[in-house]
Amino acid sequence: MALQYKGDILAMLKEKGISTYALRRDRLLSEGAIQSIRSGKPISWENIHQLCKLLNCQPGDILVYRRDEGND
């Protein structure tokens, strides 16, 4: 996958005082989105928007593009 998370997104949220329980309880992210983040899988733009809002950051602060070798 070319787009990857720069770090542990859930740990970043926890540092801001936002637990996975709060994400679910307040319907900030779905269980599926949380599991995708946890396993490094892609999420929707809507979820990226929500993460940026919660972390007060830009998409480039949490995502990095790495060129896929062999898919040129």
BALO-817118 format. One record per atom (N, C-alpha, C, O): x, y, z; residue number from 1. Coordinates in pm, whole numbers, plus 32768, in hexadecimal, padded with zeros to 4 digits. Each point is the difference from the previous one (the first is absolute). Example, Ala and Ser with C-alpha at 12.3 -4.5 7.8 and 13.67 -1.06 7.14 Angstrom:
<r u="8527" v="7DC7" w="830C" resi="1"/>
<r u="7FA7" v="8077" w="8000" resi="1"/>
<r u="805A" v="8078" w="8000" resi="1"/>
<r u="8068" v="7FFE" w="8042" resi="1"/>
<r u="7F75" v="806B" w="7F76" resi="2"/>
<r u="8052" v="8077" w="8006" resi="2"/>
<r u="7FB3" v="806D" w="8049" resi="2"/>
<r u="8033" v="806F" w="8011" resi="2"/>
END
This chain:
<r u="8055" v="7F8A" w="8000" resi="1"/>
<r u="7FAB" v="8076" w="8000" resi="1"/>
<r u="8059" v="807B" w="8000" resi="1"/>
<r u="8061" v="8006" w="804C" resi="1"/>
<r u="7F80" v="805A" w="7F63" resi="2"/>
<r u="8052" v="8077" w="7FF1" resi="2"/>
<r u="7FED" v="8064" w="8072" resi="2"/>
<r u="8061" v="803E" w="802C" resi="2"/>
<r u="7F25" v="7FD3" w="8004" resi="3"/>
<r u="7FE9" v="8059" w="8072" resi="3"/>
<r u="8006" v="7FB0" w="8080" resi="3"/>
<r u="7FC1" v="7F98" w="800E" resi="3"/>
<r u="808C" v="809B" w="8051" resi="4"/>
<r u="8010" v="7FBC" w="8080" resi="4"/>
<r u="7FF4" v="8066" w="8070" resi="4"/>
<r u="8015" v="8078" w="7FEC" resi="4"/>
<r u="7FCA" v="7F57" w="808A" resi="5"/>
<r u="7FFA" v="8057" w="8075" resi="5"/>
<r u="808E" v="801E" w="802F" resi="5"/>
<r u="8056" v="7FA8" w="8000" resi="5"/>
<r u="7FC2" v="80D4" w="8027" resi="6"/>
<r u="8085" v="8028" w="802D" resi="6"/>
<r u="8022" v="7FC8" w="8089" resi="6"/>
<r u="8075" v="7FF0" w="8021" resi="6"/>
<r u="7F28" v="7FF4" w="802D" resi="7"/>
<r u="8018" v="7FCD" w="8086" resi="7"/>
<r u="7F86" v="7FB8" w="8033" resi="7"/>
<r u="7FA6" v="7FDE" w="7FB4" resi="7"/>
<r u="8057" v="800B" w="80CC" resi="8"/>
<r u="7F91" v="7FBD" w="8041" resi="8"/>
<r u="7F90" v="8067" w="8018" resi="8"/>
<r u="8003" v="804B" w="8061" resi="8"/>
<r u="7F9E" v="7FB6" w="7F46" resi="9"/>
<r u="7F93" v="8063" w="8004" resi="9"/>
<r u="7FB1" v="7FF5" w="8083" resi="9"/>
<r u="7FDE" v="8066" w="803C" resi="9"/>
<r u="8006" v="7F21" w="7FEF" resi="10"/>
<r u="7FB3" v="7FEE" w="807B" resi="10"/>
<r u="804D" v="8032" w="807A" resi="10"/>
<r u="7FC4" v="8034" w="805E" resi="10"/>
<r u="80C0" v="7FBD" w="7FA1" resi="11"/>
<r u="8052" v="8036" w="806D" resi="11"/>
<r u="7FFF" v="8099" w="7FFC" resi="11"/>
<r u="7FFD" v="8040" w="8069" resi="11"/>
<r u="8004" v="7FFA" w="7F20" resi="12"/>
<r u="7FF9" v="8091" w="7FF2" resi="12"/>
<r u="7F7C" v="8034" w="803B" resi="12"/>
<r u="7FFE" v="8065" w="8046" resi="12"/>
<r u="7F96" v="7F54" w="7F9C" resi="13"/>
<r u="7F7E" v="8028" w="8036" resi="13"/>
<r u="7FFF" v="7FF2" w="8098" resi="13"/>
<r u="7FCA" v="8056" w="8046" resi="13"/>
<r u="8070" v="7F3F" w="7FEC" resi="14"/>
<r u="8005" v="7FEA" w="8090" resi="14"/>
<r u="804B" v="8070" w="8047" resi="14"/>
<r u="7FDA" v="802A" w="806D" resi="14"/>
<r u="8094" v="8006" w="7F54" resi="15"/>
<r u="804C" v="8070" w="8038" resi="15"/>
<r u="7FA9" v="807E" w="800B" resi="15"/>
<r u="8015" v="8053" w="8058" resi="15"/>
<r u="7F8B" v="7FB9" w="7F4E" resi="16"/>
<r u="7FA3" v="8071" w="8002" resi="16"/>
<r u="7F8A" v="7FE8" w="805F" resi="16"/>
<r u="7FA7" v="8053" w="800C" resi="16"/>
<r u="805A" v="7F38" w="8037" resi="17"/>
<r u="7F95" v="7FE1" w="805E" resi="17"/>
<r u="7F87" v="7FBE" w="7FC0" resi="17"/>
<r u="7F94" v="7FFF" w="803B" resi="17"/>
<r u="807E" v="7FCA" w="7F4D" resi="18"/>
<r u="7F91" v="7FC1" w="7FB9" resi="18"/>
<r u="801B" v="7F6B" w="7FF5" resi="18"/>
<r u="8057" v="7FD5" w="7FB4" resi="18"/>
<r u="7F5E" v="7FDC" w="8097" resi="19"/>
<r u="8011" v="7F6E" w="8000" resi="19"/>
<r u="7FAE" v="7FC2" w="7F90" resi="19"/>
<r u="7FA9" v="8040" w="7FC6" resi="19"/>
<r u="8075" v="7F41" w="801C" resi="20"/>
<r u="7FAE" v="7FBB" w="7F9C" resi="20"/>
<r u="7F71" v="7FEF" w="8033" resi="20"/>
<r u="7FA2" v="7FFE" w="7FB2" resi="20"/>
<r u="804F" v="7FF7" w="80D1" resi="21"/>
<r u="7F79" v="7FFA" w="803A" resi="21"/>
<r u="7FB3" v="8080" w="7FE1" resi="21"/>
<r u="7F8C" v="7FFB" w="7FD7" resi="21"/>
<r u="80B6" v="8077" w="803B" resi="22"/>
<r u="7FBE" v="8081" w="7FE3" resi="22"/>
<r u="7FE2" v="800E" w="7F6C" resi="22"/>
<r u="7F98" v="8036" w="7FDA" resi="22"/>
<r u="80C2" v="7F98" w="7FD0" resi="23"/>
<r u="7FE8" v="8006" w="7F70" resi="23"/>
<r u="7F80" v="7FB5" w="7FDC" resi="23"/>
<r u="7FB0" v="802F" w="7FAF" resi="23"/>
<r u="803F" v="7F5C" w="808E" resi="24"/>
<r u="7F86" v="7FB0" w="7FE6" resi="24"/>
<r u="7F85" v="803E" w="8041" resi="24"/>
<r u="7F98" v="8012" w="7FC0" resi="24"/>
<r u="8075" v="8010" w="80C1" resi="25"/>
<r u="7F8F" v="8035" w="804C" resi="25"/>
<r u="7FC6" v="807E" w="7FC0" resi="25"/>
<r u="7F87" v="800D" w="7FF3" resi="25"/>
<r u="80D1" v="804E" w="7FE6" resi="26"/>
<r u="7FD5" v="807F" w="7FC7" resi="26"/>
<r u="7FED" v="7FFA" w="7F69" resi="26"/>
<r u="7FE5" v="8065" w="7FBF" resi="26"/>
<r u="802A" v="7F22" w="800A" resi="27"/>
<r u="7FEF" v="7FE8" w="7F71" resi="27"/>
<r u="805A" v="805B" w="7FAB" resi="27"/>
<r u="7FD6" v="8034" w="7F98" resi="27"/>
<r u="80A4" v="7FDC" w="8097" resi="28"/>
<r u="8061" v="8051" w="7FB6" resi="28"/>
<r u="803F" v="7FAF" w="7F8F" resi="28"/>
<r u="801B" v="8035" w="7F94" resi="28"/>
<r u="7FFB" v="7F4B" w="8086" resi="29"/>
<r u="8030" v="7FA1" w="7F9B" resi="29"/>
<r u="7FB8" v="7F7C" w="8017" resi="29"/>
<r u="7FDF" v="7FDC" w="8071" resi="29"/>
<r u="8009" v="7FDD" w="7F23" resi="30"/>
<r u="7FBE" v="7F7D" w="800D" resi="30"/>
<r u="8064" v="7F98" w="8030" resi="30"/>
<r u="8079" v="8014" w="7FFA" resi="30"/>
<r u="7F52" v="7F7D" w="8034" resi="31"/>
<r u="8055" v="7F90" w="8029" resi="31"/>
<r u="8056" v="7FD1" w="7F8B" resi="31"/>
<r u="8075" v="7FDF" w="8011" resi="31"/>
<r u="7F50" v="801E" w="7F77" resi="32"/>
<r u="804A" v="7FD7" w="7F89" resi="32"/>
<r u="8074" v="805C" w="7FE2" resi="32"/>
<r u="806D" v="7FD2" w="7FDD" resi="32"/>
<r u="7F7D" v="80B1" w="8031" resi="33"/>
<r u="806C" v="8061" w="7FE8" resi="33"/>
<r u="806E" v="7FF0" w="8068" resi="33"/>
<r u="8077" v="8006" w="7FDF" resi="33"/>
<r u="7F63" v="7FE5" w="809E" resi="34"/>
<r u="8062" v="7FED" w="806B" resi="34"/>
<r u="8054" v="7F84" w="7FE4" resi="34"/>
<r u="807A" v="8002" w="800F" resi="34"/>
<r u="7F46" v="7F91" w="7FC8" resi="35"/>
<r u="8048" v="7F85" w="7FE1" resi="35"/>
<r u="805C" v="8011" w="7F86" resi="35"/>
<r u="806E" v="7FC9" w="7FFD" resi="35"/>
<r u="7F64" v="8082" w="7FA0" resi="36"/>
<r u="8054" v="801B" w="7F8B" resi="36"/>
<r u="807C" v="8050" w="8027" resi="36"/>
<r u="806E" v="7FE1" w="7FD3" resi="36"/>
<r u="7F80" v="8083" w="807F" resi="37"/>
<r u="8072" v="8050" w="802F" resi="37"/>
<r u="8060" v="7FA7" w="804E" resi="37"/>
<r u="8079" v="8005" w="7FEC" resi="37"/>
<r u="7F50" v="7FAA" w="806C" resi="38"/>
<r u="8050" v="7FA7" w="8054" resi="38"/>
<r u="8056" v="7FA1" w="7FAB" resi="38"/>
<r u="8071" v="7FE1" w="8024" resi="38"/>
<r u="7F57" v="7FF1" w="7F6C" resi="39"/>
<r u="8049" v="7FA0" w="7FAC" resi="39"/>
<r u="8048" v="8042" w="7F8A" resi="39"/>
<r u="8038" v="7FBB" w="7FAB" resi="39"/>
<r u="7FC8" v="80CA" w="8050" resi="40"/>
<r u="8049" v="8047" w="7F97" resi="40"/>
<r u="7FBB" v="8001" w="7F79" resi="40"/>
<r u="8040" v="801C" w="7F9B" resi="40"/>
<r u="7F40" v="7FC6" w="8062" resi="41"/>
<r u="7FB5" v="7FFF" w="7F83" resi="41"/>
<r u="7FC8" v="808B" w="7FE4" resi="41"/>
<r u="7FF4" v="8052" w="805B" resi="41"/>
<r u="7FE9" v="7FC8" w="7F27" resi="42"/>
<r u="7FCC" v="8085" w="7FDD" resi="42"/>
<r u="7F75" v="8019" w="803A" resi="42"/>
<r u="7FB3" v="7FA4" w="801A" resi="42"/>
<r u="802F" v="80DB" w="7FFA" resi="43"/>
<r u="7F7C" v="802C" w="802E" resi="43"/>
<r u="7FCC" v="8069" w="7F9F" resi="43"/>
<r u="804A" v="8031" w="7FAB" resi="43"/>
<r u="7F39" v="7FF1" w="8061" resi="44"/>
<r u="7FC0" v="805F" w="7FA5" resi="44"/>
<r u="8032" v="808E" w="8019" resi="44"/>
<r u="8038" v="801F" w="8069" resi="44"/>
<r u="7FB1" v="8036" w="7F34" resi="45"/>
<r u="8023" v="808E" w="800E" resi="45"/>
<r u="7FB2" v="803F" w="8074" resi="45"/>
<r u="8033" v="8056" w="8046" resi="45"/>
<r u="7F52" v="7F7E" w="7FCC" resi="46"/>
<r u="7FAE" v="8034" w="806E" resi="46"/>
<r u="8043" v="7FE1" w="8086" resi="46"/>
<r u="8002" v="8055" w="805A" resi="46"/>
<r u="8033" v="7F32" w="7FB3" resi="47"/>
<r u="8045" v="7FDC" w="807C" resi="47"/>
<r u="8084" v="804A" w="8010" resi="47"/>
<r u="8026" v="8025" w="806F" resi="47"/>
<r u="8022" v="7FF0" w="7F22" resi="48"/>
<r u="807B" v="804F" w="8006" resi="48"/>
<r u="7FDF" v="808E" w="802C" resi="48"/>
<r u="8048" v="803A" w="8052" resi="48"/>
<r u="7F4B" v="7FFC" w="7F79" resi="49"/>
<r u="7FD3" v="8085" w="8028" resi="49"/>
<r u="7FE6" v="8004" w="8097" resi="49"/>
<r u="8029" v="805E" w="8044" resi="49"/>
<r u="7F92" v="7F3D" w="7FEE" resi="50"/>
<r u="7FE0" v="7FF9" w="808F" resi="50"/>
<r u="8080" v="7FF7" w="8054" resi="50"/>
<r u="800B" v="8043" w="8067" resi="50"/>
<r u="8055" v="7F6B" w="7F6E" resi="51"/>
<r u="807E" v="7FF6" w="8049" resi="51"/>
<r u="8049" v="8085" w="8004" resi="51"/>
<r u="8034" v="8029" w="8068" resi="51"/>
<r u="7FD0" v="801C" w="7F26" resi="52"/>
<r u="8043" v="8082" w="7FFB" resi="52"/>
<r u="7FBB" v="8065" w="805B" resi="52"/>
<r u="8042" v="8052" w="8040" resi="52"/>
<r u="7F3B" v="7FA7" w="7FC6" resi="53"/>
<r u="7FB5" v="8059" w="805A" resi="53"/>
<r u="8020" v="7FE0" w="8091" resi="53"/>
<r u="8018" v="805C" w="8050" resi="53"/>
<r u="7FEB" v="7F25" w="7FD4" resi="54"/>
<r u="801A" v="7FD7" w="808A" resi="54"/>
<r u="8091" v="801F" w="8029" resi="54"/>
<r u="8019" v="8029" w="8071" resi="54"/>
<r u="8044" v="7FC3" w="7F32" resi="55"/>
<r u="808D" v="8014" w="801F" resi="55"/>
<r u="8031" v="808E" w="7FE0" resi="55"/>
<r u="8072" v="8023" w="801D" resi="55"/>
<r u="7F34" v="802E" w="7FA8" resi="56"/>
<r u="8023" v="8088" w="7FD8" resi="56"/>
<r u="807F" v="8000" w="7FA9" resi="56"/>
<r u="8064" v="8040" w="8020" resi="56"/>
<r u="7F92" v="7F74" w="7F71" resi="57"/>
<r u="8074" v="7FF1" w="7FA9" resi="57"/>
<r u="7FD4" v="7FFD" w="7F6E" resi="57"/>
<r u="7F89" v="8007" w="7FE1" resi="57"/>
<r u="80D8" v="7FEE" w="7FC7" resi="58"/>
<r u="7FE8" v="7FF2" w="7F71" resi="58"/>
<r u="8012" v="7F6D" w="7FDB" resi="58"/>
<r u="8046" v="7FB8" w="8047" resi="58"/>
<r u="7F7E" v="8019" w="7F4A" resi="59"/>
<r u="8011" v="7F74" w="7FD8" resi="59"/>
<r u="8093" v="7FD6" w="7FF5" resi="59"/>
<r u="8024" v="7F8F" w="8021" resi="59"/>
<r u="8031" v="80CC" w="7FB1" resi="60"/>
<r u="808E" v="7FE2" w="7FF4" resi="60"/>
<r u="8045" v="7FEB" w="8084" resi="60"/>
<r u="8070" v="7FCB" w="8005" resi="60"/>
<r u="7F50" v="805D" w="8068" resi="61"/>
<r u="8039" v="7FEA" w="8084" resi="61"/>
<r u="7FEB" v="7F70" w="8030" resi="61"/>
<r u="8047" v="7FD0" w="8059" resi="61"/>
<r u="7F58" v="7FEC" w="7F6C" resi="62"/>
<r u="7FE2" v="7F76" w="802C" resi="62"/>
<r u="8013" v="7F98" w="7F92" resi="62"/>
<r u="8002" v="7F88" w="801B" resi="62"/>
<r u="800C" v="80A6" w="7F67" resi="63"/>
<r u="8010" v="7FA4" w="7F8F" resi="63"/>
<r u="8081" v="801F" w="7FB5" resi="63"/>
<r u="802C" v="8072" w="7FFB" resi="63"/>
<r u="800F" v="7F27" w="7FCC" resi="64"/>
<r u="8077" v="800F" w="7FAE" resi="64"/>
<r u="7FEE" v="7FAC" w="7F82" resi="64"/>
<r u="7FC8" v="7F92" w="8005" resi="64"/>
<r u="8069" v="80A1" w="7F8B" resi="65"/>
<r u="7FFC" v="7FB4" w="7F83" resi="65"/>
<r u="8085" v="7FB8" w="7FEE" resi="65"/>
<r u="806A" v="803D" w="8004" resi="65"/>
<r u="7F8E" v="7F41" w="7FEA" resi="66"/>
<r u="8076" v="7FAF" w="7FE2" resi="66"/>
<r u="7FE4" v="7FB7" w="7F7F" resi="66"/>
<r u="7FA0" v="7FB4" w="7FF5" resi="66"/>
<r u="80B5" v="8063" w="7FAB" resi="67"/>
<r u="7FEF" v="7FC3" w="7F7E" resi="67"/>
<r u="8009" v="7F68" w="8009" resi="67"/>
<r u="805C" v="7FC9" w="803D" resi="67"/>
<r u="7F44" v="7FF5" w="7F86" resi="68"/>
<r u="7FFF" v="7F6C" w="7FFB" resi="68"/>
<r u="806C" v="7FD2" w="7FA0" resi="68"/>
<r u="8003" v="8028" w="7F8B" resi="68"/>
<r u="8056" v="7F85" w="80A7" resi="69"/>
<r u="8066" v="7FC5" w="7FA9" resi="69"/>
<r u="7FBF" v="7F90" w="7FAF" resi="69"/>
<r u="7FB4" v="7FB0" w="8036" resi="69"/>
<r u="8067" v="804C" w="7F4B" resi="70"/>
<r u="7FCB" v="7F96" w="7FAB" resi="70"/>
<r u="7F7C" v="8021" w="7FBF" resi="70"/>
<r u="7FD2" v="7FB6" w="7FAA" resi="70"/>
<r u="7FEF" v="80BA" w="807C" resi="71"/>
<r u="7F82" v="8029" w="7FC1" resi="71"/>
<r u="8014" v="807A" w="7FA8" resi="71"/>
<r u="7FA6" v="8053" w="7FF4" resi="71"/>
<r u="80CF" v="7FB8" w="7FD0" resi="72"/>
<r u="801F" v="8077" w="7FAD" resi="72"/>
<r u="7FCE" v="7FF3" w="7F75" resi="72"/>
<r u="8012" v="805B" w="7FAF" resi="72"/>
END
